[in-house]
Amino acid sequence: MNHDVIVVGGSFAGLSAAMQLARARRDVLVVDAGLPRNRFADASHGFLGQDGKAPFDILREARRQLAAYPTVSFVEGEARDASQEGEGFAMALGDGRTLRSKRLVLATGVADQLPDIPGLKPRWGASVLHCPYCHGYEARDRRLGVLASGAMDLHKAQMIPDWGPTTLFSQGLAIDAETREKLAARGVAIEEVPVVELLGDEPKLCGARLADGRIVAIEAIFASPTVRMASPLAEQLGCALEDGPLGPLISVDDWKATSVPGVFAAGDAARANHNATLASADGVLAGVGAHRSLVFG
């Protein structure tokens, strides 16, 4: 069957795109592998009307609402290959099926590449955190850390004291005198000796072991992992990429159109700032952009 639009990715961005297309009475198929980036978190925070709900509960309700539209269908599976075919696109799934559509919306997300520190990965999303706006309030008034990997973390370390007493673990990152003064003014302690292990009953955190054997007491730590594309589809299709602060991004315009006509992208794979609300808003734009392209060419 030839669909109007195939949306790849069934999280906040993808389902928001599908909703706009469903309401435009277009035949839209959502392909979802069921592995959203936020699957490691118990709750989603800062998302208006959804604060504190489990991510999978939010997605389950969104799918229920989408299923009420007669032109929406869902496929569980991994989209492995995509290519242009005539005026549309062909997509191969992991189970061997081939799907076709006039337009594509890539809401495929990114995969986090965590620092190789023992004890970090098992705590990801629980006591090892990424976004202070998403998780800072829940970690408030605890002993907090920031694990430096780049200049963004020096900026983040100046913010974290609003949630609790903060230690910046520089991990060898150079810190100039002006930044040190700003950190000191915010009450941030700087630890120059690298963290070599995180300690405590997982997923809780009670301390960071340093290379010299000392243990610094912390109860949550903010880290900025690099990211990679969670799916090869954008590159297979020839979509232009750009360098983001943490890894590659799909280049898009204001309506989330990529460099390949007929292909749109939304969510973490196509923006530098990652947040559930922003991903959902991007999905709205991508869905509307895909519909507009069907109408106006």
Secondary structure, DSSP 8 states (H G I E B T S, - for coil): -EEEEEEE--SHHHHHHHHHHHHTT--EEEEE-S--GGGG-S-B-S-TTTTTB-HHHHHHHHHHHHHTSTTEEEEES-EEEEEEETTEEEEEETTS-EEEEEEEEE---EEEE----TTSGGGBTTTEES-HHHHTGGGTTS-EEEE-SSHHHHHHHHHGGGTS-EEEE-TT----HHHHHHHHHTT-EEE-S-EEEEESSTT---EEEETTS-EEE-SEEEE--EEEES-SHHHHHT--EEE-SSSEEE---TT-B-SSTTEEE-SGGG-SS--HHHHHHHHHHHHHHHHHHHHH-
